[in-house]
Amino acid sequence: MQTKLQLKAKRFAPLLWMLVFPVLGWMYAFVNKPGEKVYNLVTDLDRAIPFLKIFALPYSIWIFYIYVCLVYFFLKDPAVYAKSLKTYVLCALTCYMIYLVFQTTVPRPMLEGTDPVTRLMAYIYDRDQPFNCFPSIHCFSSYMVMKALYTSNFRNKWNQTLIYGMSTLIILSTLFVKQHVILDVVAAIALVEVVYRLLSRASRVANPAGAGVSRHHSG
């Protein structure tokens, strides 16, 4: 007979799948460098967007926010957690392949001042080279948790307000801190939509008996 500790360990074991993040981080660092040709996708609309260093705050908490969302999804519905993690991995790998053949960059402004927000902005710039921009990983992952919540059966006005609001803030922050351009955001959202639909279709093919029940939430 299994003990309560063993049952709890078995229940939470799927959270270990999140150990894929350090591996993906290493892969990101490997491709975060210029190739033979680096493209610039800045438009006049991007130039009109002001540099607002205060947005370094939501930008910097991005990965912790994604972790919290994934754990929350797991506690509410392990299936939503699993699909979200699969979506993240497939989107990240797709991004890395794009970076290898279509590397883009975004010009960064000169930083002035020694206040905490400026130092945080300098840390962000120093830690991450100005490449690996199209599509944006910050944006696809932030949009992914919005999509996952929207297609779940546990969404309510509170978690929608928090997750939609925070994800939108992070996506906007990528533009205001000049880490990404509008096309990076558009490509990130489109990538999630494609991958999410492919996973939904694969799930329906693998489990046709449950397709009719889950279709409303798999869009």
Buried (B, 14 or more C-beta within 10 A) or exposed (E): EEEEEEEEEEEEEEBEBBEEBEEBEEBBEEBBEEBEEBEEBBEEEBEEBEBBBEBBBBBBBBEEBBEBBBBBBBEBBBBBBBBBBBBBBBBBEBBBEBBEEBBBBBEBEEEEEEEEBBEBBBEBBEEEEBBBBBBBBBBBBBBBBBBBBEBBEEBEEEBEEEBBEBBBBBBBBBBBBBBBBBBBBBBBBEBBBEBBEEBBEEBBEEEEEEBEEBEEBBE
